[in-house]
Amino acid sequence: MKSHMTRAAAALALTAFAAACDNITDINHSPNSPTTVTPQFLFPNAVTNVLGTIRGGSLDLTLTSLWAQQMAMDRFTDEDRYSIRPDNINGYWSGFYAGGLEDLATILQQTKPADAPNLVGPALVMKSFTFGAMTDIWGDIPYSEANLGDVTKPPKYDRQQDIYTGIDADLKAASNMLVAGAKSYGAADLIYGGGANSWQNWKKFANSLRLRYAIRLSKVDPATAQTRAAEAIAAGVFTSNADNALLTYPGDGTNNSPIWSNFQTRDDQHVSKTLIDILKSLYISTTGADTTFDPRLAIYADPIISSPMKALYVGAPNGLQDDDAIAIGINNTSRLGAAWRQPATKAILQTYAEVLFDQAEAAARGWIPGDPAQLYNAAITASMQFNHVPDDVTAAYIASPRVAYNAVSGLDQIALQRWIALFQEGIEAYSEYRRTNVPNLQAGPAVITNPSIVARRLTYPLSEQSFNNANLQSAISAQGGADLTGRVWWDKP
Amino acid sequence: MMTVPGWLMAQNGVTITGQVKTNTGGPLANANVFIQGLNLGASTREDGHYTIAIPAAQANGQAATLVARRLGYQSDSVGITLAAGAQTHDFTLTVAATQLEGVVVTALGIERDKRSLGVAQQTVVPDELTSARETNVVNALSGKVSGVEITNNGPPGGSARIVIRGDKSITGNNQPLFVVDGIPIDNSAPRNSGNGGLDYGNAASDIDPNDIESISILKGANAAALYGSRASNGAVVVTTKTGRRSLGLGVNATQNVTFETPLKLPEFQNVYGQGSGGQFAYKDGKGGGINDNVNRSWGPKMDGRLITQWWSNGQPAPWVPAPNNVRDFFDLGRTSTSNVAVTGSSDRADVRLSVTNLDQKSMFPTNTIRRLNTSLNGGAKITPKLDARATVGYVQDQGRNRPGTGYDANSALFNIEIWGGRQRDLAHLKDYIKPDGTQKGPNNTTTNNPYWDVYADPNFDTRDRFIGSGTLTYKATDWLTAMVRSGTDWYRDVREQDYADGNIAVNYSGGAFFQQNNNIRETNTDFMLSAERHSSSRLGISGNLGGNIRDNSSFSLNQGTPHLVIPGTYNIGNSAVTPQVSSSKSLRRGNAIYGQAQFSWDNYAFVDVTGRSDWSSTLPKGNNSYFYPSASGSFVFTDAFPSMHFGKVLSYGKLRASWAEVGADASPYQLDVTYAAGTPFGSVPRFSVPNGLPALDLKPERTDSWETGTELRFYEDRISLDFTYYNTLTKNQIIPAQITPAIGYTSATVNAGSIKNTGEEVMLNVTPMRRGDFQWDVTANYGRNRSMVTSLYPGLQTVVLGTYWGLSIEARLDERYGTLFGNPYLRDTQGRLVLKNGLPQTDPTQVVLGHYTPDWIGGLQNKFHWKSFDFSFLFDTKQGGQVFSTTKMFGEESGVLKSSLRGRENGQTLDEGGGLIVDGVNADGTPNTTKVTAQAYFNALFQNHEANIVDGSFVKLREMKVDYTVPRSVTRRLNVSALNVALVGRNLWLHTNAPDIDPESAFDNSNVQGIEFVNFPTARSIGFMFNVTP
């Protein structure tokens, strides 16, 4: 009797068991995160993510602004000597591709232009903005096969020429598709606010970016440069500082300008001697004892502490050995101007000044009708107004012999003023220097490049050697090498 | 001779009394004396005497075997006749260093005779665990079990990592399953975040060594095929003490105290102080003086010259070294453990109550760890056929001010050892706070005063844990038993880290705090039917059939803020910014059915077969079950062929072999893409695509392993040898394979990868001398494991487990597990260093620079018994394996280590006559003649991984103990039953080629080992222990 009971109990247990087994997978859906999101949640993340990587404590302060010699390291000078920590290069690469670009790619995969043109358009603009910056720094990179999410297909590296063509095509498509009345990002449009007319801003921004990447080809393919530049301008670019593409940080303690956050605890980057000396050289007037410098000097840089009586600006040299940099003394060189490191300091994507300089250059080259001198003056004025310099000072500046436009040296003047106006847009300043060789930067005494020249590009991340080596090696050999002294496609000597 | 109480003398029954002694003369308490087959027996009391009463109904003059046994001793037996009346039998048991035979606990609590096991299994006796008073039971196993590698982290309450037979899982858990009284318990240890964090220990350290009756180590998939997936790395099966030890009431108390000092500290230079290029003068710590914001020691020579210093109020003061500032930073640690256990039993019930209080004041100032363990274990015979047992345990851990680890801005260790100058003395540093509450320290830009980290940034943690179980066993017939057991492991952690306003290294203006709350629970219900039958007298059949329902749930809620409004009130309502809040929940379930059958022939040949089928909630629906079998055999050939005894040479010989397969499922929620919420940007919400690409058709992992071995004993068990060879292949591993981010994700979950582990384990016991009252035992164990990553995902060369400073720890194809992959020196084709401006360069192309997994591990223990004295010492070694030393990299780059004096024997700068000429060539191949300063040289080696990887081999004197059992003559006068005193020491001596560090200390207990991160120094502890039975 007892053994019957035991057997019955066992059988019961087994059946209960079998019944319990089937449905246990139902609990395997994460309660912690959603499995679908709509574009207006991804777009703001993409924008802040991309700008956090390009500007702020990342690429600008630790690489591009240094290489453009607008900022310099006052200690820990490795990056200033072109020795970038491998962890950081890996971080930039994955920060772009697996960060903002993946968010944008998801938006573009999920949304059709016909259904939501004012959602797709800005996404295409941001994608082009990001890839433009990346290819300018690294040369050939994955582009057409990137962000496809297929583990079995590590993407090939596209030639920079093809990437530039793709960017131009995307921006053109974006400009054409943006239209009145379609649904916009609303408050999630962190750059233009998503109001009823924000589509017009995005359209201008798309064309202004087209112009930037058209001008960039001036040496390697002037014919294409001319065609694209003219098209972009005709389609409508920025017309005032109100059109500037900027990301405004709330500055509320949680989302602050990364520049401000960096300088709260560290003081490793000061304004470069190259920039300060140039700004000083473009003085308005001097009496021997007293000189009125380029008004932006006082805004870009803080005077050094040791001379309160008369504001004195001294720049830090680039590319020194660590102990030589430390020996100068941290209070003997100018810090970044206070106006540029506030909690709500904006991150710049593109300004009206740059657009005007590009138009000035196009006019000077005869690609578009227009008076280069007038455009040059307007561009300088736009930059001055952006920095809150009074118009009368600007007028005096433009009139001074060191600044006044001269057709013979016009292209160089445009390039120099543009470089100054691109302050805190590290990648742009660095790319424009490479294209125009203005200003004529000199490599610091302790740089690691061989020969000791200003670096022409960044090396590829070591992680690609591990995970995408075949495509990486093809790209390196197609470019004839990819070390710090190699030149990207548009960077013809 | 004790008189037997009248109520014990059964009418016409049998009464057996006697005494059990050890071969070295003393009485043996707690030995189990029983009649084989009758389930009747008793334990010996403190004086070694026992009494067994057999009712007349069971005694009718039949022959029986009376057995005496106790863990740690060889058992003995005698044939008797159960005739009415009284009889006396005395026993003498010989000390055995390891459990050579007898009953051992195997998977699922099934007790088996060791001779019938076809797999390698080792039992650790409780004395081995409590002898040197190691508070973490995992650490106590170090060096004692072959093939078991323990890595001990430094800080008190820190985690210990245990790996058996090599790492098998690429990214998953490589540690064995911990089971206490049949209930699997949680052994997670929170992974350190980023480059630093706090070490909160591993959860199994909550097991009180005082409660342990025995630990059985099941080493491979074979031995644990019945536990399922989590036991593919082996299992540590713990059995706790019950009240069955003594008849009537028993009390036992233990008190021990040990004192700790650092075993090894780096060697510092005491020639040059803070600064750069030989220059320093303090003004404001922000760069206002000369290099006064530089945290390096490349400054002026500390020859007493007058230099303004941070504490000297603008006046020049003598610039002298503080040679002992690091050594004196550490206090004398003190650990005190008190335990009281009360046991009681009658013939129908038993109970044991034990309370242990651990109070640890660590070497790190203000750091304390307290742990209170309470456990109650009770059993009763409800009816002659129905047994019930229940265990209830409550543990409370409290930690305070755990030291920061790693490259953390708030790590006091980093701040006192690496950042700073060698002139910084503790007397001035201790004055860390100004009257207005702001920080006072030498550096006002990037680094805190280490005493600020200690006093102004406290942290607290509490864990409340409850482990309980209830078991019913019903003996249906004499051959069929049914068992039902249910148990739970539940704990709650609350951790908080507070930061005062005024932190210089991190912007926590207003102050900051972070709090983590975790709730973890696992519940298991098992049922099992066991049958044992002898169909004929020579063939035995036994079997088990059972099932398990398992439920895991965890919930965590974290809150914190980097900025408070009013400093000093650490509450989220006082946050000046949007608080950081996050929470997560996780559930998983598993059901399983398993069965085991054993066939035995004539008690010398055995064959075991098992099978288990699992259903898991974490695999795809409809495809979530997997089945895995095992088979093993054991053959005691000396019993089968008595001629193989070769006279008296071979007293016992056994061959064994087994094969097993274990399947494993995935972590929960691996199958869906989920979007991660970001903090809102102002008022705009943000979500992002995650960095991990999930797998839609996940399959279970499989571990295939086989092993073979032999147990041999020579010359009446004077020499015994246990040898095992094993071969394990783990495939279809569920790994988050790192991929090129250009795909859009940094990792993807794939079934890929296989790791092979082969190795040998040897356990050798020799008793070189046994004469009269003296016995000397030597136990040596050796384990060699060779791992190899044999395949990965197509196109994938490596899976990166972690990266620090550009150095990756990887599972790399065709390499041993745990590869260190990093940047070497730049060399030419002839192997000469290629220098630039006289400085070595780092080759940007990364290569394999070493592995952290050792070549072999071993231990050697000597035990001496003489009358009432026991003296033993254990050496523990790991040979092979490399470690990346952050202490070396940063210590030399900052100029604080003695090794950074190279190149500045004569002066800091070239003008002063300092400098060195590095042996190498310039880019054009000409020999280098450029002199460089030490500062430039060591700066050039920063993040050169080859330069900073050191040999991880070591030999340690792990334990030493002198134990004295106070004789009866004295204890009688003191009015106690038994008294035992011991002098103990742990981690007493270290020999290693690694400079400045103990290579054993690790950063956390994950798979990312091999990086030394300015770890908390290993503690050398010395103390004493009292154990008394009133």
Boltz contact constraints between the chains, C-beta under 6 A:
constraints:
  - contact:
      token1: [A, 2]
      token2: [B, 476]
      max_distance: 6.0
  - contact:
      token1: [A, 6]
      token2: [B, 476]
      max_distance: 6.0
  - contact:
      token1: [A, 6]
      token2: [B, 482]
      max_distance: 6.0
  - contact:
      token1: [A, 10]
      token2: [B, 529]
      max_distance: 6.0
  - contact:
      token1: [A, 13]
      token2: [B, 527]
      max_distance: 6.0
  - contact:
      token1: [A, 17]
      token2: [B, 547]
      max_distance: 6.0
  - contact:
      token1: [A, 20]
      token2: [B, 591]
      max_distance: 6.0
  - contact:
      token1: [A, 21]
      token2: [B, 591]
      max_distance: 6.0
  - contact:
      token1: [A, 21]
      token2: [B, 615]
      max_distance: 6.0
  - contact:
      token1: [A, 24]
      token2: [B, 589]
      max_distance: 6.0
  - contact:
      token1: [A, 24]
      token2: [B, 617]
      max_distance: 6.0
  - contact:
      token1: [A, 25]
      token2: [B, 617]
      max_distance: 6.0
  - contact:
      token1: [A, 25]
      token2: [B, 621]
      max_distance: 6.0
  - contact:
      token1: [A, 25]
      token2: [B, 624]
      max_distance: 6.0
  - contact:
      token1: [A, 27]
      token2: [B, 587]
      max_distance: 6.0
  - contact:
      token1: [A, 27]
      token2: [B, 617]
      max_distance: 6.0
  - contact:
      token1: [A, 28]
      token2: [B, 617]
      max_distance: 6.0
  - contact:
      token1: [A, 28]
      token2: [B, 618]
      max_distance: 6.0
  - contact:
      token1: [A, 28]
      token2: [B, 668]
      max_distance: 6.0
  - contact:
      token1: [A, 30]
      token2: [B, 669]
      max_distance: 6.0
  - contact:
      token1: [A, 30]
      token2: [B, 674]
      max_distance: 6.0
  - contact:
      token1: [A, 31]
      token2: [B, 585]
      max_distance: 6.0
  - contact:
      token1: [A, 32]
      token2: [B, 584]
      max_distance: 6.0
  - contact:
      token1: [A, 33]
      token2: [B, 674]
      max_distance: 6.0
  - contact:
      token1: [A, 33]
      token2: [B, 675]
      max_distance: 6.0
  - contact:
      token1: [A, 34]
      token2: [B, 675]
      max_distance: 6.0
  - contact:
      token1: [A, 35]
      token2: [B, 672]
      max_distance: 6.0
  - contact:
      token1: [A, 35]
      token2: [B, 674]
      max_distance: 6.0
  - contact:
      token1: [A, 37]
      token2: [B, 675]
      max_distance: 6.0
  - contact:
      token1: [A, 37]
      token2: [B, 687]
      max_distance: 6.0
  - contact:
      token1: [A, 41]
      token2: [B, 685]
      max_distance: 6.0
  - contact:
      token1: [A, 41]
      token2: [B, 687]
      max_distance: 6.0
  - contact:
      token1: [A, 44]
      token2: [B, 681]
      max_distance: 6.0
  - contact:
      token1: [A, 44]
      token2: [B, 684]
      max_distance: 6.0
  - contact:
      token1: [A, 44]
      token2: [B, 686]
      max_distance: 6.0
  - contact:
      token1: [A, 45]
      token2: [B, 678]
      max_distance: 6.0
  - contact:
      token1: [A, 45]
      token2: [B, 686]
      max_distance: 6.0
  - contact:
      token1: [A, 45]
      token2: [B, 688]
      max_distance: 6.0
  - contact:
      token1: [A, 48]
      token2: [B, 681]
      max_distance: 6.0
  - contact:
      token1: [A, 86]
      token2: [B, 806]
      max_distance: 6.0
  - contact:
      token1: [A, 87]
      token2: [B, 806]
      max_distance: 6.0
  - contact:
      token1: [A, 93]
      token2: [B, 741]
      max_distance: 6.0
  - contact:
      token1: [A, 94]
      token2: [B, 741]
      max_distance: 6.0
  - contact:
      token1: [A, 94]
      token2: [B, 746]
      max_distance: 6.0
  - contact:
      token1: [A, 97]
      token2: [B, 741]
      max_distance: 6.0
  - contact:
      token1: [A, 97]
      token2: [B, 742]
      max_distance: 6.0
  - contact:
      token1: [A, 98]
      token2: [B, 691]
      max_distance: 6.0
  - contact:
      token1: [A, 98]
      token2: [B, 741]
      max_distance: 6.0
  - contact:
      token1: [A, 98]
      token2: [B, 745]
      max_distance: 6.0
  - contact:
      token1: [A, 98]
      token2: [B, 746]
      max_distance: 6.0
  - contact:
      token1: [A, 102]
      token2: [B, 689]
      max_distance: 6.0
  - contact:
      token1: [A, 102]
      token2: [B, 744]
      max_distance: 6.0
  - contact:
      token1: [A, 103]
      token2: [B, 688]
      max_distance: 6.0
  - contact:
      token1: [A, 103]
      token2: [B, 689]
      max_distance: 6.0
  - contact:
      token1: [A, 106]
      token2: [B, 689]
      max_distance: 6.0
  - contact:
      token1: [A, 142]
      token2: [B, 742]
      max_distance: 6.0
  - contact:
      token1: [A, 146]
      token2: [B, 742]
      max_distance: 6.0
  - contact:
      token1: [A, 147]
      token2: [B, 744]
      max_distance: 6.0
  - contact:
      token1: [A, 149]
      token2: [B, 744]
      max_distance: 6.0
  - contact:
      token1: [A, 151]
      token2: [B, 739]
      max_distance: 6.0
  - contact:
      token1: [A, 151]
      token2: [B, 748]
      max_distance: 6.0
  - contact:
      token1: [A, 154]
      token2: [B, 740]
      max_distance: 6.0
  - contact:
      token1: [A, 155]
      token2: [B, 742]
      max_distance: 6.0
  - contact:
      token1: [A, 187]
      token2: [B, 684]
      max_distance: 6.0
  - contact:
      token1: [A, 188]
      token2: [B, 684]
      max_distance: 6.0
  - contact:
      token1: [A, 250]
      token2: [B, 682]
      max_distance: 6.0
  - contact:
      token1: [A, 253]
      token2: [B, 563]
      max_distance: 6.0
  - contact:
      token1: [A, 253]
      token2: [B, 577]
      max_distance: 6.0
  - contact:
      token1: [A, 254]
      token2: [B, 577]
      max_distance: 6.0
  - contact:
      token1: [A, 254]
      token2: [B, 578]
      max_distance: 6.0
  - contact:
      token1: [A, 254]
      token2: [B, 679]
      max_distance: 6.0
  - contact:
      token1: [A, 255]
      token2: [B, 681]
      max_distance: 6.0
  - contact:
      token1: [A, 264]
      token2: [B, 507]
      max_distance: 6.0
  - contact:
      token1: [A, 265]
      token2: [B, 507]
      max_distance: 6.0
  - contact:
      token1: [A, 322]
      token2: [B, 939]
      max_distance: 6.0
  - contact:
      token1: [A, 323]
      token2: [B, 276]
      max_distance: 6.0
  - contact:
      token1: [A, 323]
      token2: [B, 277]
      max_distance: 6.0
  - contact:
      token1: [A, 323]
      token2: [B, 935]
      max_distance: 6.0
  - contact:
      token1: [A, 326]
      token2: [B, 276]
      max_distance: 6.0
  - contact:
      token1: [A, 326]
      token2: [B, 291]
      max_distance: 6.0
  - contact:
      token1: [A, 326]
      token2: [B, 294]
      max_distance: 6.0
  - contact:
      token1: [A, 327]
      token2: [B, 277]
      max_distance: 6.0
  - contact:
      token1: [A, 330]
      token2: [B, 287]
      max_distance: 6.0
  - contact:
      token1: [A, 331]
      token2: [B, 287]
      max_distance: 6.0
  - contact:
      token1: [A, 331]
      token2: [B, 288]
      max_distance: 6.0
  - contact:
      token1: [A, 462]
      token2: [B, 846]
      max_distance: 6.0
  - contact:
      token1: [A, 466]
      token2: [B, 797]
      max_distance: 6.0
  - contact:
      token1: [A, 466]
      token2: [B, 798]
      max_distance: 6.0
  - contact:
      token1: [A, 467]
      token2: [B, 739]
      max_distance: 6.0
  - contact:
      token1: [A, 467]
      token2: [B, 740]
      max_distance: 6.0
  - contact:
      token1: [A, 468]
      token2: [B, 740]
      max_distance: 6.0
